[in-house]
Amino acid sequence: MADCAGTDSVLVLTGETSREDLAESAVKPTIVLDSVADIPSGIEFRKKFRYRYKFRR
């Protein structure tokens, strides 16, 4: 959904989804985090490197 809207997406691995599930999925988030506590640092990373990774999908 985020990809269709042209916005970033975040997957937080909190128990429901694993990295193995992600590897098998056709849907790829912009950022993958291990914990909700990592969201602020993930957002800052994305802001800093936005243009470097803009076309990685």
N, C-alpha and C positions, 0 to 999 in steps of 0.2 A: 504494500500500500504506500509506504513512504517513497519507494522508488518511482512509482507512478506519479506521485505528487512532486517529485524533484527535490525531496528533502532527505536529510540524514535519518538513519534508523540506529537504534541501540538494542543489542541483545544482552541481557543480564543473565548469566548462568547461575540461577538460584535453586536448581533442583529439578525443574521440569524438563529443561533442554540441556543436552550435553554437547561437547565439542564434536563427538561422533555424529550426533543428530545433525548438527550444522554442516558437517562435511558431506552428508548425504542429501541435504536440502538444496533445492534450486533457488531458494530465497537466501540472499546473503546480506546481512546487515552491514552498515558502515563501520560500526564499532562493536566489538565483543568485549564485555567486562565480566569479571568473575564475581563481583559483588555490587550491590546497590551503593555501597560506600565508595566505590570507584567512579561513580558517575561524574562528580566534579572534575577529577583529573582527566577523564575521558573527553569531556567537553572542552577543556583547556587544550588538550592535545589536538583535537579536531580543529579548533580555532587557529592554532599555530601552524598546522600543516594542511589546511583546507585546500589550497591550490595544488599542492604536490600530489594529493591523492584524489583529486576531483574526478578523474576519468578512469578509476580503477575498476569499475563495475563491468 
